[in-house]
């Protein structure tokens, strides 16, 4: 390669591993929202207690929060040189 082609190489701020980690974080967030959905009653006149299950009230929001924290880690992680 000539020196002009070497100088034109584009370097990204994030490495391939950062993007993979960001994808994993996004999958965790999506899983949290999927677990949070549902719980409605088939009959509008009947109240469904399933809306207040441990999965929807506690686990799913913790997964979403963990996904956002993982996203911050994925962005801040320094690529190997």
C-alpha positions as CSV (number, residue, x, y, z in Angstrom):
1,X,0.0,0.0,0.0
2,X,1.1,3.5,-0.6
3,X,1.4,6.0,2.2
4,X,-1.6,8.0,0.9
5,X,-3.9,4.9,1.2
6,X,-2.6,4.2,4.7
7,X,-3.4,7.7,5.8
8,X,-7.0,7.4,4.4
9,X,-7.9,4.4,6.7
10,X,-10.9,5.2,8.7
11,X,-10.7,4.3,12.4
12,X,-13.9,4.0,14.4
13,X,-14.2,5.0,18.1
14,X,-15.8,1.6,18.9
15,X,-14.4,-1.8,18.2
16,X,-16.3,-4.9,16.8
17,X,-16.5,-6.3,20.3
18,X,-18.2,-3.1,21.5
19,X,-20.9,-3.5,18.9
20,X,-21.4,-7.2,19.9
21,X,-21.7,-6.2,23.5
22,X,-24.2,-3.5,22.6
23,X,-26.3,-6.1,20.7
24,X,-26.3,-8.3,23.8
25,X,-27.4,-5.4,25.9
26,X,-30.2,-4.6,23.5
27,X,-31.3,-8.3,23.6
28,X,-31.5,-8.1,27.4
29,X,-33.6,-4.9,27.2
30,X,-36.0,-6.5,24.7
31,X,-36.3,-9.6,26.9
32,X,-37.2,-7.4,29.9
33,X,-40.0,-5.7,27.9
34,X,-41.3,-9.0,26.7
35,X,-41.5,-10.3,30.3
36,X,-43.2,-7.1,31.3
37,X,-46.0,-7.5,28.8
38,X,-49.3,-9.4,29.1
39,X,-51.4,-10.0,32.2
40,X,-54.7,-8.6,30.8
41,X,-57.9,-10.4,31.5
42,X,-60.0,-12.1,28.8
43,X,-63.2,-10.8,30.4
44,X,-63.1,-7.0,31.1
45,X,-65.4,-7.5,34.1
46,X,-63.0,-9.9,35.8
47,X,-59.8,-8.7,37.5
48,X,-56.7,-10.7,36.8
49,X,-54.2,-11.0,39.6
50,X,-51.5,-12.2,37.2
51,X,-50.8,-8.6,36.4
52,X,-49.0,-8.3,39.7
53,X,-46.7,-11.3,39.3
54,X,-43.1,-11.3,40.4
55,X,-42.0,-11.5,36.8
56,X,-43.8,-8.4,35.7
57,X,-43.3,-6.2,38.8
58,X,-39.8,-7.1,39.8
59,X,-37.8,-9.3,37.4
60,X,-38.6,-7.5,34.1
61,X,-37.8,-4.0,35.3
62,X,-34.5,-5.3,36.8
63,X,-33.6,-6.9,33.5
64,X,-34.4,-3.6,31.6
65,X,-32.2,-1.7,34.1
66,X,-29.4,-4.2,33.8
67,X,-29.6,-4.0,30.0
68,X,-29.1,-0.2,30.1
69,X,-26.2,-0.6,32.5
70,X,-24.7,-3.2,30.2
71,X,-25.1,-0.8,27.3
72,X,-23.2,1.9,29.1
73,X,-20.4,-0.7,29.8
74,X,-20.4,-1.7,26.2
75,X,-19.9,1.9,25.0
76,X,-17.3,2.8,27.6
77,X,-15.2,-0.4,27.2
78,X,-11.8,0.4,25.6
79,X,-11.0,-1.6,22.6
80,X,-7.8,-3.7,22.7
81,X,-4.9,-2.1,20.8
